[in-house]
Amino acid sequence: MKIELQENEITIVKLGTAYEENGVMMRKVTFAIQGKEFEREIILGPNGTGADFTDPQKFYMMNKEQVDANLILFLSEHHLYNNLDQQS
């Protein structure tokens, strides 16, 4: 599943298992930008079903705001503006 965000094409590579941490549901998700993988912990929004989505597209659609916010933070922290090679 590909996401276009701040002129970067980001792919969801792998979804980890959902888990609870201090009363908050979280999930480790592996993403890739230009073939380089990185992992982020995503705070999950309530989905009303308790489903642990295995399909990246369904996962993204149910948690779009949380995923986008987390990826924007990652892009800002690593100064990725459509060019991974500029990372210092």
N, CA, C and O atoms as a Tinker XYZ file with bonds, in Angstrom:
   352  protein
     1  N      0.848000   -1.172000    0.000000    73     2
     2  CA     0.000000    0.000000    0.000000    64     1     3
     3  C      0.887000    1.228000    0.000000    63     2     4     5
     4  O      1.744000    1.378000    0.871000    81     3
     5  N      0.690000    2.105000   -0.968000    73     3     6
     6  CA     1.502000    3.316000   -1.082000    64     5     7
     7  C      0.721000    4.534000   -0.606000    63     6     8     9
     8  O     -0.475000    4.678000   -0.861000    81     7
     9  N      1.447000    5.407000    0.098000    73     7    10
    10  CA     0.891000    6.647000    0.626000    64     9    11
    11  C      1.708000    7.784000    0.031000    63    10    12    13
    12  O      2.937000    7.725000    0.021000    81    11
    13  N      1.045000    8.807000   -0.458000    73    11    14
    14  CA     1.734000   10.008000   -0.951000    64    13    15
    15  C      1.596000   11.064000    0.143000    63    14    16    17
    16  O      0.483000   11.466000    0.482000    81    15
    17  N      2.728000   11.518000    0.699000    73    15    18
    18  CA     2.700000   12.458000    1.807000    64    17    19
    19  C      3.871000   13.417000    1.685000    63    18    20    21
    20  O      5.023000   12.987000    1.624000    81    19
    21  N      3.589000   14.696000    1.650000    73    19    22
    22  CA     4.615000   15.738000    1.512000    64    21    23
    23  C      5.582000   15.413000    0.378000    63    22    24    25
    24  O      6.799000   15.482000    0.546000    81    23
    25  N      5.029000   15.061000   -0.766000    73    23    26
    26  CA     5.787000   14.745000   -1.978000    64    25    27
    27  C      6.694000   13.523000   -1.836000    63    26    28    29
    28  O      7.612000   13.339000   -2.635000    81    27
    29  N      6.448000   12.695000   -0.836000    73    27    30
    30  CA     7.189000   11.457000   -0.646000    64    29    31
    31  C      6.251000   10.292000   -0.884000    63    30    32    33
    32  O      5.104000   10.319000   -0.439000    81    31
    33  N      6.721000    9.275000   -1.577000    73    31    34
    34  CA     5.959000    8.048000   -1.749000    64    33    35
    35  C      6.417000    7.074000   -0.666000    63    34    36    37
    36  O      7.570000    6.643000   -0.644000    81    35
    37  N      5.488000    6.737000    0.234000    73    35    38
    38  CA     5.792000    5.884000    1.375000    64    37    39
    39  C      4.978000    4.607000    1.243000    63    38    40    41
    40  O      3.788000    4.651000    0.931000    81    39
    41  N      5.617000    3.476000    1.478000    73    39    42
    42  CA     4.954000    2.179000    1.372000    64    41    43
    43  C      4.829000    1.554000    2.749000    63    42    44    45
    44  O      5.773000    1.570000    3.538000    81    43
    45  N      3.645000    0.999000    3.033000    73    43    46
    46  CA     3.490000    0.182000    4.238000    64    45    47
    47  C      4.017000   -1.203000    3.882000    63    46    48    49
    48  O      3.447000   -1.893000    3.036000    81    47
    49  N      5.113000   -1.609000    4.534000    73    47    50
    50  CA     5.764000   -2.872000    4.235000    64    49    51
    51  C      5.174000   -4.001000    5.078000    63    50    52    53
    52  O      4.889000   -5.086000    4.570000    81    51
    53  N      4.994000   -3.730000    6.376000    73    51    54
    54  CA     4.555000   -4.798000    7.276000    64    53    55
    55  C      3.816000   -4.202000    8.460000    63    54    56    57
    56  O      4.202000   -3.163000    8.995000    81    55
    57  N      2.748000   -4.875000    8.860000    73    55    58
    58  CA     2.003000   -4.489000   10.056000    64    57    59
    59  C      2.355000   -5.436000   11.187000    63    58    60    61
    60  O      2.240000   -6.654000   11.048000    81    59
    61  N      2.784000   -4.871000   12.307000    73    59    62
    62  CA     3.041000   -5.689000   13.483000    64    61    63
    63  C      1.727000   -5.967000   14.210000    63    62    64    65
    64  O      0.658000   -5.555000   13.760000    81    63
    65  N      1.817000   -6.659000   15.322000    73    63    66
    66  CA     0.641000   -6.991000   16.121000    64    65    67
    67  C      0.272000   -5.799000   16.998000    63    66    68    69
    68  O      1.146000   -5.123000   17.541000    81    67
    69  N     -1.022000   -5.548000   17.131000    73    67    70
    70  CA    -1.491000   -4.483000   18.020000    64    69    71
    71  C     -1.244000   -4.904000   19.466000    63    70    72    73
    72  O     -1.362000   -6.080000   19.811000    81    71
    73  N     -0.900000   -3.928000   20.308000    73    71    74
    74  CA    -0.671000   -4.195000   21.724000    64    73    75
    75  C     -1.099000   -2.982000   22.533000    63    74    76    77
    76  O     -1.228000   -1.880000   22.000000    81    75
    77  N     -1.318000   -3.194000   23.823000    73    75    78
    78  CA    -1.722000   -2.107000   24.703000    64    77    79
    79  C     -0.538000   -1.647000   25.530000    63    78    80    81
    80  O      0.207000   -2.460000   26.077000    81    79
    81  N     -0.371000   -0.328000   25.615000    73    79    82
    82  CA     0.704000    0.252000   26.415000    64    81    83
    83  C      0.117000    1.409000   27.215000    63    82    84    85
    84  O     -0.300000    2.418000   26.648000    81    83
    85  N      0.088000    1.257000   28.526000    73    83    86
    86  CA    -0.479000    2.275000   29.410000    64    85    87
    87  C     -1.898000    2.670000   29.014000    63    86    88    89
    88  O     -2.248000    3.850000   29.029000    81    87
    89  N     -2.698000    1.693000   28.665000    73    87    90
    90  CA    -4.094000    1.945000   28.316000    64    89    91
    91  C     -4.324000    2.450000   26.903000    63    90    92    93
    92  O     -5.453000    2.776000   26.536000    81    91
    93  N     -3.266000    2.517000   26.109000    73    91    94
    94  CA    -3.359000    3.004000   24.731000    64    93    95
    95  C     -3.014000    1.864000   23.779000    63    94    96    97
    96  O     -2.007000    1.179000   23.963000    81    95
    97  N     -3.845000    1.663000   22.770000    73    95    98
    98  CA    -3.559000    0.627000   21.776000    64    97    99
    99  C     -2.526000    1.164000   20.777000    63    98   100   101
   100  O     -2.669000    2.263000   20.241000    81    99
   101  N     -1.494000    0.369000   20.547000    73    99   102
   102  CA    -0.390000    0.745000   19.661000    64   101   103
   103  C     -0.153000   -0.388000   18.663000    63   102   104   105
   104  O     -0.599000   -1.518000   18.859000    81   103
   105  N      0.555000   -0.054000   17.596000    73   103   106
   106  CA     0.939000   -1.077000   16.623000    64   105   107
   107  C      2.223000   -0.637000   15.942000    63   106   108   109
   108  O      2.327000    0.497000   15.474000    81   107
   109  N      3.212000   -1.542000   15.887000    73   107   110
   110  CA     4.436000   -1.257000   15.148000    64   109   111
   111  C      4.158000   -1.499000   13.673000    63   110   112   113
   112  O      3.600000   -2.525000   13.285000    81   111
   113  N      4.559000   -0.537000   12.868000    73   111   114
   114  CA     4.345000   -0.624000   11.430000    64   113   115
   115  C      5.670000   -0.332000   10.740000    63   114   116   117
   116  O      6.354000    0.633000   11.079000    81   115
   117  N      6.028000   -1.171000    9.771000    73   115   118
   118  CA     7.242000   -0.967000    8.990000    64   117   119
   119  C      6.863000   -0.274000    7.689000    63   118   120   121
   120  O      5.989000   -0.734000    6.955000    81   119
   121  N      7.534000    0.838000    7.418000    73   119   122
   122  CA     7.326000    1.627000    6.211000    64   121   123
   123  C      8.609000    1.616000    5.389000    63   122   124   125
   124  O      9.659000    1.200000    5.877000    81   123
   125  N      8.524000    2.074000    4.145000    73   123   126
   126  CA     9.715000    2.245000    3.308000    64   125   127
   127  C      9.571000    3.518000    2.497000    63   126   128   129
   128  O      8.499000    3.835000    1.982000    81   127
   129  N     10.683000    4.243000    2.397000    73   127   130
   130  CA    10.795000    5.401000    1.516000    64   129   131
   131  C     11.985000    5.131000    0.618000    63   130   132   133
   132  O     13.093000    4.904000    1.102000    81   131
   133  N     11.766000    5.155000   -0.676000    73   131   134
   134  CA    12.817000    4.912000   -1.661000    64   133   135
   135  C     13.606000    3.642000   -1.333000    63   134   136   137
   136  O     14.831000    3.615000   -1.453000    81   135
   137  N     12.892000    2.593000   -0.919000    73   135   138
   138  CA    13.509000    1.302000   -0.657000    64   137   139
   139  C     14.167000    1.155000    0.704000    63   138   140   141
   140  O     14.645000    0.069000    1.035000    81   139
   141  N     14.208000    2.225000    1.510000    73   139   142
   142  CA    14.822000    2.153000    2.836000    64   141   143
   143  C     13.722000    2.024000    3.880000    63   142   144   145
   144  O     12.832000    2.869000    3.974000    81   143
   145  N     13.799000    0.942000    4.668000    73   143   146
   146  CA    12.750000    0.646000    5.643000    64   145   147
   147  C     13.015000    1.329000    6.982000    63   146   148   149
   148  O     14.160000    1.560000    7.373000    81   147
   149  N     11.917000    1.644000    7.671000    73   147   150
   150  CA    11.966000    2.184000    9.016000    64   149   151
   151  C     10.690000    1.767000    9.732000    63   150   152   153
   152  O      9.670000    1.497000    9.097000    81   151
   153  N     10.755000    1.718000   11.059000    73   151   154
   154  CA     9.623000    1.255000   11.845000    64   153   155
   155  C      9.121000    2.380000   12.734000    63   154   156   157
   156  O      9.905000    3.140000   13.303000    81   155
   157  N      7.792000    2.474000   12.846000    73   155   158
   158  CA     7.170000    3.485000   13.702000    64   157   159
   159  C      6.092000    2.820000   14.547000    63   158   160   161
   160  O      5.463000    1.853000   14.117000    81   159
   161  N      5.884000    3.340000   15.746000    73   159   162
   162  CA     4.784000    2.886000   16.590000    64   161   163
   163  C      3.623000    3.843000   16.370000    63   162   164   165
   164  O      3.753000    5.051000   16.568000    81   163
   165  N      2.491000    3.292000   15.959000    73   163   166
   166  CA     1.312000    4.090000   15.641000    64   165   167
   167  C      0.292000    3.926000   16.761000    63   166   168   169
   168  O     -0.031000    2.803000   17.147000    81   167
   169  N     -0.216000    5.037000   17.281000    73   167   170
   170  CA    -1.321000    5.001000   18.228000    64   169   171
   171  C     -2.575000    4.716000   17.422000    63   170   172   173
   172  O     -2.863000    5.412000   16.449000    81   171
   173  N     -3.319000    3.698000   17.820000    73   171   174
   174  CA    -4.489000    3.292000   17.058000    64   173   175
   175  C     -5.733000    4.042000   17.511000    63   174   176   177
   176  O     -5.952000    4.254000   18.704000    81   175
   177  N     -6.529000    4.431000   16.548000    73   175   178
   178  CA    -7.813000    5.044000   16.839000    64   177   179
   179  C     -8.831000    3.964000   17.115000    63   178   180   181
   180  O     -8.658000    2.821000   16.690000    81   179
   181  N     -9.890000    4.310000   17.823000    73   179   182
   182  CA   -10.928000    3.306000   18.081000    64   181   183
   183  C    -11.619000    2.917000   16.783000    63   182   184   185
   184  O    -12.050000    3.782000   16.019000    81   183
   185  N    -11.724000    1.615000   16.534000    73   183   186
   186  CA   -12.376000    1.182000   15.294000    64   185   187
   187  C    -13.735000    0.538000   15.553000    63   186   188   189
   188  O    -14.419000    0.128000   14.616000    81   187
   189  N    -14.117000    0.451000   16.801000    73   187   190
   190  CA   -15.439000   -0.043000   17.145000    64   189   191
   191  C    -15.603000   -1.549000   17.046000    63   190   192   193
   192  O    -16.583000   -2.090000   17.558000    81   191
   193  N    -14.667000   -2.246000   16.399000    73   191   194
   194  CA   -14.808000   -3.691000   16.227000    64   193   195
   195  C    -13.736000   -4.451000   16.986000    63   194   196   197
   196  O    -13.877000   -5.650000   17.228000    81   195
   197  N    -12.669000   -3.770000   17.362000    73   195   198
   198  CA   -11.553000   -4.451000   17.991000    64   197   199
   199  C    -10.735000   -5.246000   16.998000    63   198   200   201
   200  O     -9.847000   -6.004000   17.389000    81   199
   201  N    -11.024000   -5.084000   15.711000    73   199   202
   202  CA   -10.336000   -5.847000   14.666000    64   201   203
   203  C     -8.860000   -5.477000   14.608000    63   202   204   205
   204  O     -8.496000   -4.305000   14.711000    81   203
   205  N     -8.022000   -6.482000   14.444000    73   203   206
   206  CA    -6.588000   -6.289000   14.265000    64   205   207
   207  C     -6.338000   -6.442000   12.765000    63   206   208   209
   208  O     -5.994000   -7.528000   12.299000    81   207
   209  N     -6.507000   -5.368000   12.020000    73   207   210
   210  CA    -6.450000   -5.418000   10.564000    64   209   211
   211  C     -5.120000   -5.979000   10.072000    63   210   212   213
   212  O     -4.056000   -5.588000   10.552000    81   211
   213  N     -5.190000   -6.897000    9.112000    73   211   214
   214  CA    -3.989000   -7.448000    8.505000    64   213   215
   215  C     -3.767000   -6.879000    7.109000    63   214   216   217
   216  O     -2.669000   -6.993000    6.563000    81   215
   217  N     -4.788000   -6.272000    6.530000    73   215   218
   218  CA    -4.686000   -5.649000    5.214000    64   217   219
   219  C     -4.197000   -4.208000    5.389000    63   218   220   221
   220  O     -4.889000   -3.404000    6.013000    81   219
   221  N     -3.019000   -3.862000    4.852000    73   219   222
   222  CA    -2.479000   -2.518000    5.027000    64   221   223
   223  C     -3.444000   -1.407000    4.590000    63   222   224   225
   224  O     -3.503000   -0.355000    5.227000    81   223
   225  N     -4.188000   -1.633000    3.523000    73   223   226
   226  CA    -5.102000   -0.591000    3.053000    64   225   227
   227  C     -6.224000   -0.346000    4.062000    63   226   228   229
   228  O     -6.561000    0.802000    4.349000    81   227
   229  N     -6.798000   -1.413000    4.595000    73   227   230
   230  CA    -7.851000   -1.257000    5.612000    64   229   231
   231  C     -7.279000   -0.622000    6.869000    63   230   232   233
   232  O     -7.905000    0.253000    7.469000    81   231
   233  N     -6.082000   -1.064000    7.271000    73   231   234
   234  CA    -5.438000   -0.482000    8.446000    64   233   235
   235  C     -5.249000    1.019000    8.249000    63   234   236   237
   236  O     -5.563000    1.809000    9.138000    81   235
   237  N     -4.738000    1.409000    7.090000    73   235   238
   238  CA    -4.490000    2.821000    6.822000    64   237   239
   239  C     -5.793000    3.616000    6.821000    63   238   240   241
   240  O     -5.854000    4.701000    7.398000    81   239
   241  N     -6.818000    3.095000    6.189000    73   239   242
   242  CA    -8.088000    3.824000    6.113000    64   241   243
   243  C     -8.709000    4.012000    7.503000    63   242   244   245
   244  O     -9.319000    5.048000    7.766000    81   243
   245  N     -8.562000    3.037000    8.384000    73   243   246
   246  CA    -9.129000    3.138000    9.735000    64   245   247
   247  C     -8.266000    3.999000   10.663000    63   246   248   249
   248  O     -8.750000    4.461000   11.696000    81   247
   249  N     -7.003000    4.218000   10.313000    73   247   250
   250  CA    -6.075000    4.952000   11.182000    64   249   251
   251  C     -5.336000    6.051000   10.430000    63   250   252   253
   252  O     -4.223000    6.420000   10.805000    81   251
   253  N     -5.947000    6.572000    9.376000    73   251   254
   254  CA    -5.292000    7.534000    8.480000    64   253   255
   255  C     -4.714000    8.736000    9.223000    63   254   256   257
   256  O     -3.559000    9.099000    9.003000    81   255
   257  N     -5.496000    9.353000   10.092000    73   255   258
   258  CA    -5.025000   10.557000   10.787000    64   257   259
   259  C     -3.799000   10.260000   11.645000    63   258   260   261
   260  O     -2.840000   11.032000   11.652000    81   259
   261  N     -3.830000    9.135000   12.371000    73   259   262
   262  CA    -2.711000    8.787000   13.238000    64   261   263
   263  C     -1.469000    8.428000   12.419000    63   262   264   265
   264  O     -0.359000    8.829000   12.769000    81   263
   265  N     -1.652000    7.675000   11.333000    73   263   266
   266  CA    -0.523000    7.278000   10.484000    64   265   267
   267  C      0.093000    8.510000    9.825000    63   266   268   269
   268  O      1.312000    8.680000    9.854000    81   267
   269  N     -0.739000    9.371000    9.231000    73   267   270
   270  CA    -0.228000   10.568000    8.563000    64   269   271
   271  C      0.527000   11.464000    9.536000    63   270   272   273
   272  O      1.608000   11.956000    9.210000    81   271
   273  N     -0.029000   11.683000   10.729000    73   271   274
   274  CA     0.638000   12.537000   11.718000    64   273   275
   275  C      1.987000   11.947000   12.128000    63   274   276   277
   276  O      2.970000   12.676000   12.263000    81   275
   277  N      2.034000   10.636000   12.323000    73   275   278
   278  CA     3.276000    9.977000   12.715000    64   277   279
   279  C      4.316000   10.069000   11.601000    63   278   280   281
   280  O      5.493000   10.310000   11.867000    81   279
   281  N      3.886000    9.879000   10.363000    73   279   282
   282  CA     4.826000    9.958000    9.237000    64   281   283
   283  C      5.310000   11.386000    9.007000    63   282   284   285
   284  O      6.478000   11.589000    8.675000    81   283
   285  N      4.444000   12.373000    9.176000    73   283   286
   286  CA     4.866000   13.772000    9.032000    64   285   287
   287  C      5.924000   14.103000   10.079000    63   286   288   289
   288  O      6.902000   14.791000    9.784000    81   287
   289  N      5.729000   13.613000   11.299000    73   287   290
   290  CA     6.731000   13.812000   12.348000    64   289   291
   291  C      8.055000   13.160000   11.948000    63   290   292   293
   292  O      9.115000   13.768000   12.093000    81   291
   293  N      7.994000   11.918000   11.442000    73   291   294
   294  CA     9.206000   11.226000   10.993000    64   293   295
   295  C      9.906000   12.014000    9.882000    63   294   296   297
   296  O     11.123000   12.199000    9.925000    81   295
   297  N      9.153000   12.471000    8.900000    73   295   298
   298  CA     9.742000   13.223000    7.790000    64   297   299
   299  C     10.406000   14.495000    8.293000    63   298   300   301
   300  O     11.487000   14.857000    7.828000    81   299
   301  N      9.769000   15.177000    9.239000    73   299   302
   302  CA    10.335000   16.408000    9.793000    64   301   303
   303  C     11.598000   16.125000   10.599000    63   302   304   305
   304  O     12.596000   16.836000   10.474000    81   303
   305  N     11.550000   15.087000   11.423000    73   303   306
   306  CA    12.709000   14.746000   12.252000    64   305   307
   307  C     13.926000   14.390000   11.412000    63   306   308   309
   308  O     15.061000   14.650000   11.811000    81   307
   309  N     13.689000   13.793000   10.247000    73   307   310
   310  CA    14.787000   13.330000    9.406000    64   309   311
   311  C     15.015000   14.209000    8.181000    63   310   312   313
   312  O     15.801000   13.865000    7.298000    81   311
   313  N     14.322000   15.347000    8.136000    73   311   314
   314  CA    14.473000   16.313000    7.046000    64   313   315
   315  C     14.336000   15.656000    5.680000    63   314   316   317
   316  O     15.138000   15.895000    4.777000    81   315
   317  N     13.296000   14.816000    5.542000    73   315   318
   318  CA    13.068000   14.128000    4.277000    64   317   319
   319  C     12.029000   14.897000    3.475000    63   318   320   321
   320  O     10.846000   14.914000    3.815000    81   319
   321  N     12.478000   15.511000    2.442000    73   319   322
   322  CA    11.595000   16.272000    1.580000    64   321   323
   323  C     11.790000   15.756000    0.169000    63   322   324   325
   324  O     12.361000   16.438000   -0.682000    81   323
   325  N     11.305000   14.533000   -0.074000    73   323   326
   326  CA    11.399000   13.861000   -1.365000    64   325   327
   327  C     12.840000   13.589000   -1.775000    63   326   328   329
   328  O     13.137000   13.487000   -2.966000    81   327
   329  N     13.741000   13.470000   -0.794000    73   327   330
   330  CA    15.138000   13.137000   -1.114000    64   329   331
   331  C     15.799000   12.507000    0.097000    63   330   332   333
   332  O     16.342000   13.214000    0.946000    81   331
   333  N     15.762000   11.200000    0.187000    73   331   334
   334  CA    16.316000   10.487000    1.336000    64   333   335
   335  C     17.822000   10.661000    1.448000    63   334   336   337
   336  O     18.375000   10.532000    2.540000    81   335
   337  N     18.498000   10.953000    0.337000    73   335   338
   338  CA    19.955000   11.085000    0.347000    64   337   339
   339  C     20.441000   12.299000    1.128000    63   338   340   341
   340  O     21.612000   12.355000    1.502000    81   339
   341  N     19.571000   13.268000    1.383000    73   339   342
   342  CA    19.986000   14.464000    2.117000    64   341   343
   343  C     20.012000   14.235000    3.627000    63   342   344   345
   344  O     20.380000   15.135000    4.382000    81   343
   345  N     19.627000   13.044000    4.071000    73   343   346
   346  CA    19.615000   12.745000    5.505000    64   345   347
   347  C     21.041000   12.811000    6.038000    63   346   348   349
   348  O     21.971000   12.255000    5.454000    81   347
   349  N     21.186000   13.507000    7.164000    73   347   350
   350  CA    22.529000   13.616000    7.752000    64   349   351
   351  C     22.706000   12.727000    8.941000    63   350   352
   352  O     23.780000   12.708000    9.543000    81   351
